[in-house]
């Protein structure tokens, strides 16, 4: 009786699954076959590839190391060398530099005495990447040219496309933008049309997106990111979609969709933390930048720390975080150190120089700021990037204003604002517009200054960029003279988390930070949806102003319902009390002052957790559409007259 090879059917089925790019199915079949008997080195390589496509990096490395040993035992030094290069790259994904270097050296040694062959092209590509990473761009270009020549001579379409793509990337980094983009487009076109294999396609998509990001060409990066995402979905790939989401997050952040951007970045960091740590670090950095912009400095610090632990220098975010905390010297040290890391990489420096200008101006060091502007303008001209040019214009306007040349600052800031608006970058546009308002204020044109500062403040509030909104509001208020003071009628809403101290003790600082971050985002979304203006955010509470009573009530109801929904779905949400009161108040310093504001705050303090408490007169006009409690008279701390209040039953309204 002939013994049947029980693993053979699985291997045959696995090959069929690989041919149709069903990576998960192929992985399971090869894994089962491996458990039943010895796989050939070619089949072990397939097992490693399937593990890689499905996001199992440790299993991928284990299979490829076994394949390497088997190829070497067979005497196939060339194929073993290529396998060593793959293992080396996989260890790069784990940030294990020692093993990455060891396997790379092993590949070099195996091919050192071999006659020229296609395997040398694989080695040259990695050598070119190392050279480029150390600023040796001419060497990187020469190695890529040789790899392309070998790929062409041996008819390896994947290596031809990958080497051409490498040439494009390195040309762009060197400043030869037009030729570089032409090479990138040619290689990417081959990937789009299915002329190369899945791995080459994935690498090409990722690299063209990275090149566009480096050029700050976010329109082009967004288009390629969408194309890459669709390709990944068709391939049912687990690893690369995470990388696509990081790129998408950066584009969404630029467009102002910060909640969605943060969600995408956090999802990507989780997906990639066991697959490719350098990209997971980038995702965490994006989270940190968004947290910094919304004023969650603890959240930003945490995200930047995690990115740093994964090997990423979290700049310019960390330097700007220190600046926001008032540590100007620390910010200067951080940004200076980051600029010193890769003095040859002009595109990397371009991402740091706007922060260098902002920090230097804060330190009163205008010469350093001016030098940074000159370098940034030169880089923008070399790389023909509108976004870099907009950064340079805004930075130049800030320096001109710092020198006292308000007229020139106004002209330059207007150009920056218009260009950022064309690029659909609302946050950057609002910052440039606020700068324009400052310039008009310095020129004595208070009406124009207030107009631009108020518009910038409104944009910041819509985005959730409250530190910028408060600064714009304060500048606008500073242009108002005593005779310009305005008394207005508003509906004020105060919120506060009940028993927050006990909650922190119960769940711990880390969990509490996450709860507060979610709470702040949820409430700010409600403010934006009901046309509320956030005036202050102190501790766990918010102070918000509305033009219409109905909007304030709708906002309060939306908040309580959102909290209840989250409590039902996830088991917990903090109890929040809300108070609503309409009154006249004086606008001052970007906020409101007067007895009515104090009354509103005291009403909020009387509410219980989960309650909306409003003064009777405030909701009189809309009482017929609300479910209300009995009217009761209460004494407000510090207020002589009693006030009648009602509780709004948000569950029945």
C-alpha positions in Angstrom: 0.0 0.0 0.0 1.4 3.4 -1.0 1.4 6.0 1.8 -0.5 9.1 0.7 1.1 12.5 1.2 -1.6 14.1 3.3 0.0 17.5 2.9 0.0 17.5 -0.9 -3.7 18.5 -1.4 -3.4 21.3 1.1 -0.3 22.6 -0.7 -2.0 22.4 -4.1 -5.1 24.2 -2.7 -2.8 26.8 -1.1 -1.2 27.6 -4.5 -4.6 28.0 -6.0 -5.6 30.4 -3.2 -2.3 32.4 -3.7 -3.0 32.7 -7.4 -6.3 34.4 -6.6 -4.7 36.4 -3.7 -6.8 34.7 -1.1 -4.1 35.2 1.5 -5.9 34.1 4.6 -7.1 30.8 3.0 -3.7 30.1 1.7 -2.1 30.8 5.1 -4.3 28.4 6.8 -3.8 25.6 4.2 0.0 26.0 4.3 0.1 26.2 8.1 -1.9 22.9 8.3 0.4 21.3 5.7 3.4 22.4 7.6 2.1 20.8 10.8 1.7 17.5 8.9 5.1 17.3 7.3 8.1 19.1 6.0 7.5 21.9 3.5 9.9 22.7 0.7 11.8 26.0 1.0 9.7 27.4 -1.8 6.5 26.5 0.2 8.0 27.9 3.4 8.6 31.1 1.5 4.9 31.1 0.4 3.9 30.5 4.0 5.9 33.5 5.1 4.4 35.6 2.3 0.9 34.7 3.3 1.6 35.4 7.0 3.0 38.8 6.0 -0.1 39.7 3.9 -2.4 38.8 6.8 -0.4 40.8 9.3 1.3 38.0 11.2 4.9 39.3 11.3 6.3 36.8 13.8 5.0 33.8 11.8 6.3 35.4 8.6 9.8 35.8 10.1 9.8 32.2 11.5 8.8 30.7 8.1 11.3 32.8 6.1 14.2 32.0 8.5 13.4 28.3 8.0 13.2 28.8 4.2 16.6 30.5 4.3 18.2 27.6 6.2 16.8 25.1 3.8 17.9 27.0 0.7 21.4 27.3 2.1 21.5 23.6 3.0 20.5 22.9 -0.7 23.4 25.0 -1.8 21.2 27.7 -3.4 23.2 30.7 -2.1 21.4 33.3 -4.3 17.9 32.5 -3.3 19.0 32.2 0.3 20.4 35.7 0.0 17.1 37.1 -1.2 15.4 35.4 1.7 17.9 36.9 4.1 17.0 40.4 2.7 13.3 39.7 3.3 14.0 38.6 6.9 16.1 41.8 7.4 13.3 44.0 6.2 10.9 42.2 8.5 13.1 42.8 11.5 13.1 46.5 10.5 9.3 46.4 10.9 9.9 45.2 14.5 12.5 47.9 15.1 15.1 45.2 15.8 18.1 47.0 14.3 20.7 44.4 15.4 18.9 41.5 13.6 18.0 43.7 10.7 21.7 44.6 10.2 22.9 41.0 10.8 20.6 39.5 8.1 21.5 42.2 5.7 25.2 41.5 6.1 24.5 37.8 5.6 22.8 38.6 2.3 25.8 40.7 1.2 28.2 38.0 2.1 26.3 35.3 0.2 26.3 37.3 -3.0 29.8 38.7 -2.7 31.5 36.0 -4.8 28.5 35.3 -7.1 28.7 36.4 -10.7 26.3 39.2 -11.6 22.7 37.9 -11.3 19.2 39.1 -10.8 19.6 38.6 -7.0 22.2 41.4 -7.0 19.3 43.8 -8.0 17.5 42.9 -4.8 20.6 43.6 -2.8 21.2 46.9 -4.7 17.7 48.1 -3.8 18.3 47.7 -0.1 21.8 49.2 -0.4 20.3 52.2 -2.2 17.7 52.6 0.6 20.5 52.6 3.2 22.5 55.1 1.3 19.5 57.4 0.9 18.7 57.1 4.6 22.2 58.5 5.3 22.0 61.4 2.8 24.1 59.7 0.1 21.6 60.4 -2.6 24.1 60.2 -5.6 25.1 56.7 -4.4 21.4 55.7 -4.0 20.6 56.9 -7.5 23.6 55.0 -9.0 22.6 51.8 -7.2 19.0 52.2 -8.4 20.1 52.7 -12.0 22.1 49.5 -11.8 19.2 47.6 -10.2 16.9 48.8 -13.0 19.5 47.7 -15.6 19.7 44.2 -14.1 15.9 43.9 -13.8 15.6 44.9 -17.5 18.3 42.6 -18.7 16.8 39.6 -16.8 13.2 40.5 -17.7 12.0 40.8 -14.1 9.0 43.2 -14.3 8.7 43.6 -10.5 12.3 44.6 -10.1 12.1 46.9 -13.1 9.0 48.7 -11.6 10.5 48.8 -8.1 13.9 50.1 -9.2 12.2 52.8 -11.4 10.1 53.8 -8.4 13.3 54.0 -6.2 14.8 56.3 -8.8 11.8 58.6 -8.7 11.8 58.8 -4.9 15.5 59.6 -4.6 15.3 62.2 -7.4 12.4 63.9 -5.6 14.4 63.9 -2.4 17.4 65.4 -4.2 15.2 68.2 -5.7 14.8 66.8 -9.2 11.0 66.9 -8.8 9.8 66.8 -12.4 11.9 63.8 -13.4 11.3 62.1 -10.1 7.5 62.4 -10.3 7.7 61.2 -13.9 9.5 58.0 -12.8 7.0 57.5 -10.0 4.0 57.9 -12.3 5.4 55.4 -14.8 6.1 52.8 -12.1 2.7 53.4 -10.4 0.9 53.1 -13.7 2.4 49.6 -14.1 1.1 48.7 -10.6 -2.4 50.1 -11.3 -2.7 48.0 -14.5 -1.7 44.8 -12.8 1.7 44.5 -14.7 3.5 43.6 -11.5 2.9 41.3 -8.5 1.1 42.1 -5.3 4.1 42.9 -3.2 5.6 45.2 -5.8 2.2 46.9 -6.2 1.9 47.4 -2.5 5.4 48.9 -2.1 4.9 51.2 -5.1 1.6 52.5 -3.7 3.1 53.2 -0.3 6.2 54.9 -1.6 4.3 57.2 -4.1 2.0 58.3 -1.2 5.1 58.9 1.0 6.7 61.0 -1.8 3.5 63.1 -2.1 3.4 63.6 1.6 7.0 64.7 1.7 6.2 67.3 -1.0 3.2 68.3 1.0 1.1 67.6 -2.1 -1.9 66.4 -0.1 -4.3 66.4 -3.0 -2.1 64.0 -4.9 -1.4 62.0 -1.7 -5.2 61.7 -1.1 -5.8 60.4 -4.6 -3.2 57.7 -4.4 -4.3 56.8 -0.9 -7.8 56.2 -2.1 -6.5 54.1 -5.0 -4.3 52.1 -2.6 -7.1 51.5 -0.2 -9.3 50.2 -2.9 -6.6 47.9 -4.1 -6.0 46.6 -0.5 -9.7 45.9 -0.1 -9.8 43.9 -3.3 -6.8 41.9 -2.1 -8.2 41.3 1.4 -4.9 42.4 2.9 -4.5 43.0 6.7 -1.2 44.9 6.8 -1.2 47.6 4.2 -4.7 48.9 5.0 -3.3 50.1 8.3 -0.7 52.0 6.5 -3.3 53.5 4.2 -5.3 54.7 7.2 -2.3 56.6 8.5 -2.0 58.4 5.2 -5.8 59.0 5.1 -5.6 60.3 8.7 -3.0 62.9 7.7 -5.1 64.0 4.7 -8.3 64.2 6.8 -6.4 66.2 9.4 -5.4 68.8 6.8 -9.1 68.9 5.6 -10.3 69.6 9.1 -12.0 66.3 9.8 -10.1 65.8 13.1 -12.5 63.4 14.8 -12.4 61.0 11.9 -8.7 61.5 11.4 -7.9 60.6 15.0 -10.2 57.6 14.9 -8.4 56.4 11.7 -4.9 57.0 13.2 -5.8 55.2 16.5 -7.2 52.2 14.5 -4.1 52.1 12.4 -1.7 52.2 15.4 -3.5 49.2 17.0 -3.5 47.2 13.7 0.2 47.9 13.1 1.7 47.6 16.5 2.5 43.9 15.9 3.2 44.3 12.2 5.2 47.5 11.3 6.2 49.7 14.2 7.6 52.7 12.3 4.2 53.2 10.7 2.4 52.7 14.0 4.6 55.4 15.4 3.5 57.8 12.6 -0.1 57.0 13.5 0.5 57.9 17.1 2.2 61.1 16.1 -0.9 62.1 14.1 -3.0 61.5 17.2 -0.6 63.7 19.2 -0.9 66.6 16.8 -4.7 66.5 16.9 -4.7 66.4 20.7 -2.3 69.3 20.7 -4.5 71.4 18.5 -7.7 70.8 20.5 -5.8 71.7 23.7 -5.6 68.2 25.3 -2.0 68.6 26.2 -1.9 65.5 28.4 -3.3 63.4 25.5 -0.8 64.9 23.2 2.1 64.2 25.5 1.0 60.6 25.9 0.7 60.1 22.1 4.1 61.7 21.4 5.7 59.6 24.2 4.3 56.4 22.6 5.6 57.4 19.2 9.0 58.1 20.6 9.1 54.7 22.2 8.6 53.2 18.8 11.6 55.1 17.4 10.0 58.2 15.9 11.3 61.7 16.8 7.9 63.3 17.5 8.7 66.7 16.0 7.6 69.4 15.5 4.7 68.3 17.8 6.8 67.9 21.0 8.5 71.2 20.6 5.1 73.0 20.0 3.7 71.2 23.0 6.5 72.6 25.2 5.8 76.1 23.7 2.1 75.8 24.5 3.1 75.0 28.1 5.3 78.1 28.2 8.6 76.3 28.1 10.2 78.4 25.3 13.8 77.2 26.0 12.7 73.6 26.0 10.9 74.1 22.7 13.9 75.7 21.2 16.1 72.8 22.2 13.7 70.2 20.8 13.3 71.9 17.4 17.0 72.6 17.1 17.9 69.0 17.9 15.3 67.7 15.3 16.7 70.0 12.6 20.2 68.7 13.3 19.2 65.1 12.8 19.1 65.1 9.0 20.7 68.3 7.7 20.7 67.0 4.1 17.0 66.1 4.0 15.4 69.4 2.9 11.8 68.0 2.8 12.1 66.7 6.4 13.5 70.1 7.4 10.5 71.8 5.7 8.2 70.1 8.1 10.1 71.5 11.0 10.9 75.0 9.9 7.4 76.6 10.5 7.7 75.5 14.1 11.2 76.9 14.3 9.9 80.3 13.2 7.0 80.3 15.7 9.3 79.2 18.6 12.1 81.7 17.7 9.6 84.6 17.6 8.2 83.5 21.0 11.8 83.6 22.3 12.4 87.1 20.8 15.0 85.7 18.4 14.0 87.3 15.1 17.4 86.6 13.3 16.9 82.8 13.8 13.3 83.1 12.7 14.3 85.1 9.6 17.0 82.5 8.7 14.4 79.7 9.0 12.0 81.7 6.7 14.7 82.1 4.0 15.5 78.4 4.1 11.8 77.4 4.0 11.1 79.7 1.0 14.1 78.2 -0.8 12.9 74.7 -0.3 9.4 75.6 -1.4 10.8 77.1 -4.7 13.0 74.0 -5.3 10.3 71.5 -4.8 7.5 73.5 -6.4 5.1 72.8 -3.5 2.1 75.1 -2.9 1.7 73.9 0.6 5.3 74.6 1.4 5.0 78.0 -0.2 1.9 78.7 2.0 3.9 77.7 5.1 6.7 80.0 4.0 4.3 82.9 3.4 2.7 82.5 6.8 6.1 82.3 8.5 7.4 85.3 6.6 4.3 87.3 7.7 4.9 86.4 11.3 8.5 87.6 11.1 7.5 90.9 9.3 4.9 91.5 12.1 7.6 90.8 14.7 9.9 93.4 13.0 7.1 96.0 13.1 6.4 96.1 9.4 2.7 95.6 9.7 1.9 96.7 6.2 4.1 94.0 4.7 2.9 91.4 7.2 -0.7 92.1 6.1 0.1 91.6 2.4 2.0 88.4 3.1 -0.5 87.0 5.5 -3.3 87.6 3.1 -1.4 85.7 0.4 -0.9 82.8 2.8 -4.6 82.8 3.8 -5.8 82.7 0.2 -3.3 79.9 -0.7 -4.3 77.8 2.3 -7.9 78.3 1.4 -7.3 77.1 -2.1 -5.6 74.0 -0.7 -8.7 73.3 1.4 -6.7 73.4 4.7 -9.1 75.2 7.1 -6.9 75.2 10.2 -3.8 76.6 8.4 -6.0 79.1 6.6 -7.5 80.2 9.9 -4.1 80.7 11.5 -3.0 82.8 8.5 -6.2 84.8 8.8 -5.7 85.4 12.5 -2.2 86.7 11.6 -3.8 89.0 9.0 -6.1 90.3 11.8 -3.1 90.9 14.0 -1.4 92.9 11.2 -4.5 95.1 10.7 -4.7 95.6 14.5 -1.1 96.8 14.4 -2.0 99.2 11.5 -4.8 100.6 13.6 -7.6 99.3 11.4 -9.7 97.8 14.3 -12.8 97.0 12.2 -10.8 95.0 9.7 -8.8 93.3 12.5 -12.0 92.3 14.4 -13.5 91.0 11.2 -10.6 88.7 10.4 -10.0 87.6 14.0 -13.7 86.8 14.6 -13.8 84.8 11.4 -10.6 82.9 12.4 -12.1 82.3 15.9 -15.3 80.9 14.4 -13.3 78.5 12.2 -11.1 77.4 15.2 -14.2 76.7 17.2 -15.8 74.7 14.5 -12.6 72.6 14.2 -12.3 72.2 18.0 -9.0 74.2 18.1 -9.8 75.9 21.3 -6.4 77.3 22.3 -6.3 79.1 18.9 -9.9 80.2 19.3 -9.2 81.7 22.7 -6.2 83.6 21.4 -8.1 84.9 18.5 -11.0 86.0 20.7 -8.6 87.7 23.1 -6.9 89.6 20.3 -10.3 90.6 18.9 -11.4 91.8 22.3 -8.2 93.8 22.8 -9.1 95.9 19.7 -12.4 97.0 21.4 -12.2 100.4 23.2 -14.4 101.3 26.2 -16.9 103.2 23.9 -17.2 100.1 21.7 -18.3 97.7 24.5 -21.5 95.9 23.6 -24.2 94.5 25.9 -25.8 91.5 24.3 -28.6 89.0 25.2 -27.4 85.4 25.2 -28.4 82.0 26.5 -25.6 80.5 28.6 -25.1 76.8 29.2 -22.8 75.3 31.8 -21.8 71.7 32.1 -19.8 69.7 34.7 -18.9 66.1 35.4 -20.4 65.0 38.7 -18.0 63.3 41.3 -15.0 63.5 39.0 -12.5 63.2 41.9 -14.0 59.9 43.1 -14.1 58.6 39.5 -10.4 59.3 39.0 -9.6 57.4 42.2 -11.9 54.5 41.1 -10.6 53.9 37.5 -7.1 55.5 37.6 -5.5 58.4 35.8 -4.9 56.6 32.4 -8.5 55.4 32.0 -9.8 58.8 33.3 -7.8 60.6 30.6 -9.5 58.5 27.9 -12.9 59.2 29.4 -12.4 62.9 29.6 -11.1 63.0 26.0 -14.2 61.1 24.8 -16.4 63.4 26.9 -14.8 66.6 25.5 -15.1 65.4 21.9 -18.7 64.3 22.4 -19.8 67.6 23.9 -17.9 69.7 21.4 -19.7 67.8 18.6 -23.0 68.8 20.2 -22.0 72.4 20.5 -21.0 72.6 16.8 -24.3 70.9 15.7 -26.4 73.4 17.7 -24.5 76.6 16.9 -23.0 76.9 20.3 -19.9 79.0 21.0 -17.5 77.5 23.5 -16.3 80.3 25.8 -14.3 78.4 28.4 -13.3 74.9 29.3 -12.2 74.7 32.9 -11.5 71.4 34.6 -14.3 69.0 33.6 -16.8 71.6 32.5 -17.8 73.8 29.6 -19.2 77.3 29.4 -21.0 77.8 26.1 -23.1 80.7 24.6 -26.0 80.5 22.3 -28.0 83.1 20.3 -31.2 81.1 20.6 -32.8 79.4 23.7 -34.0 76.5 21.5 -30.4 75.8 20.4 -29.2 75.7 23.9 -31.9 73.3 25.0 -31.4 71.1 21.9 -27.7 70.9 22.8 -28.3 69.9 26.4 -30.7 67.2 25.4 -28.3 65.9 22.7 -25.5 65.7 25.3 -27.6 63.8 27.8 -28.9 61.4 25.2 -25.4 60.8 23.8 -24.1 60.0 27.3 -27.0 57.6 27.9 -26.4 55.9 24.6 -22.7 55.4 25.4 -23.6 54.2 28.8 -26.0 51.6 27.4 -23.6 50.5 24.6 -20.3 50.5 26.6 -21.3 50.2 30.2 -20.1 53.6 31.4 -20.2 57.3 30.7 -19.7 60.1 33.3 -22.8 61.7 34.8 -23.0 65.3 33.6 -25.1 68.2 35.1 -26.2 71.0 32.8 -27.6 74.4 33.6 -29.3 76.9 31.2 -30.0 80.5 31.7 -30.7 83.5 29.4 -29.4 87.0 30.4 -27.8 90.1 29.1 -24.0 90.3 29.5 -21.1 92.5 28.4 -18.7 91.0 25.8 -15.1 91.3 27.0 -11.8 89.7 26.3 -13.4 87.1 24.1 -16.0 86.1 26.7 -19.0 87.4 28.7 -19.2 89.2 32.0 -22.0 90.2 34.3 -24.6 89.1 36.8 -26.3 86.9 34.2 -23.2 84.8 33.7 -22.9 84.1 37.4 -26.6 83.2 37.6 -26.1 80.7 34.8 -23.1 79.1 36.5 -25.0 78.8 39.8 -28.0 77.2 38.0 -25.6 74.6 36.5 -24.1 73.9 40.0 -27.5 73.1 41.4 -28.3 70.4 38.8 -27.9 66.8 39.6 -26.0 64.2 37.5 -27.9 63.5 34.3 -30.1 66.6 34.9 -30.8 69.6 32.7 -31.8 72.5 35.0 -33.1 75.8 33.4 -34.5 79.0 34.7 -38.3 79.3 34.2 -38.2 82.5 32.2 -35.5 81.2 29.9 -37.6 78.3 28.5 -41.0 80.0 28.7 -41.3 80.5 25.0 -40.6 76.8 24.1 -42.1 75.2 27.2 -45.0 73.7 25.2 -42.6 71.4 23.4 -40.7 70.3 26.5 -41.5 67.8 29.2 -40.8 69.7 32.4 -40.8 69.2 36.2 -42.7 71.3 38.7 -41.4 74.8 39.1 -39.4 75.3 42.2 -37.8 78.4 43.8 -34.1 78.2 44.6 -31.5 80.4 46.1 -28.4 80.9 44.1 -25.1 81.4 45.9 -24.1 85.0 45.9 -27.3 86.2 44.3 -29.8 88.0 46.5 -33.1 87.2 44.7 -34.5 83.7 44.5 -34.9 82.2 41.0 -37.5 79.8 39.7 -36.1 76.8 37.9 -37.5 73.7 36.1 -35.9 70.4 35.2 -36.1 69.3 31.5 -37.0 65.6 31.1 -34.7 64.9 28.2 -35.9 61.3 28.0 -39.5 62.3 27.2 -39.0 65.6 25.3 
